[in-house]
């Protein structure tokens, strides 16, 4: 919502001034009725969320401003401000960047992508299905939606040209949408695959000592929110953008054999995935597993990454962004901002401990509204610090309340909520109008069909 409104504001500097003015006004008004530290944190929250939602200034800049002002004003202990750097989620994101660089450096990423061509059949539907299936598989080995998009989208567009689907044709648009859906939406159901998942995991660990298990998270969310949503997207694409069968087979493309480093990296990824999938047994958080894999890849002489990987391939701005979100959540919990939000929710959301299913639906609705006002990472930022209070009021387990956020941030109403989708539009992979239409349709299908099915699935698993 903020992104839509500020789209028409005259210039980037105007947006920045508007955000700063709103933060100062909120701090000034809040200081009249609230404790000084609460008012300061409220102002910082508005500044950060406004900056991140509008993109008026770089994410890392707002993140560092928050850290600086929070330390200078001493509104919370330094440990809370910098809690993000101690979270395994921060290191999971770091390791994902290193792993992504290793996949590209060793050629394994391109080799995996070339397998997509071999999986495609001779019909248009099989081409789209193979694209979706491969993109979902890529979510398991590459913990970055942006990285997956950069890796897969150029290959899919090249394949579309090879198959005879020219730019602007239904076939070309259909393949583009299938690839984008595959690298983005199912990732919300795989713990290290998307940023909001990692923020939720990091804040849950920081605030409540609750580490989300990789396999439990996967089983709870992948079947409905991942696979069935991907199937719904496939049917929508086939309906809206029908096309003739490809003119020639995709597997006629020539591919180079996998190098020794590529085979080495394949073994490393198998070990990494095995450790992630068995975290319920060995109880090592996915972030520390990922860090161990990243350190192995970075070790001199192993040959899985370039010498300048840390300087050129690691996106430190994204790391500061995630660390700041986790730290902001910890600061909000420290000074009691969450209780104010909780009081506002209690006045307008009729939670009843005797109606667990209705409570889950209401909490998902609240999370979705938060995502519309801010963006997807804003959902765990706002709601995780008050999840224990929501659990006490609703009668639901804390773990269940935390998981209701996934119902919301896996359902995108419009592309402005998700930076990777906007990046796809800016890179010319798909038009904003077409992508918005798909997001709206998937959101409606989720609310009407997938959400009830997901609640049944949660009940079968004993979560309700």
Buried (B, 14 or more C-beta within 10 A) or exposed (E): BBBEEBEEBEEEEEBBEBBBEBBEEBBEEBBEEBEEBBBBBBBBBBBBBBBBBBBBBBBBBBBBBBBEBBBEBEBBBEEBBBBBBBBBBBBBBBBBBBBBBBBBBBBBBBBBBBEBBEBBBEEBBBBBBBBBBBBBBBBBBBBBBBBBBBBBBBBBBEBBEBBBBEEEBBBBBBBBBBBBBBBBBBBBBBBBBBBBBBBBBBBBBBBBEBBBBBBBBBEBBBBBBBBBBBEBBBEBBBEBBEBEBBEEBBBEBEEEEBBEBBBBBBEBBEBBBEBBBBBEEEEBBBBBBBBBBBEBBBEEEBBBBBEEBBEEBBBEEBBBBBBBBBBBBBBBBBBBBBBBBBEEBEEEBEBEEEBBEBBBBBBBBBBBEBBBBBBBBBBBBBBBBBBBBBBBBBBBEBBBBBBBBBBBBBBBBBBBBBBBBBBBBEEEBBEBEBBBBBBEBBBEBBBEBBBBBBBEBBEEEEBB
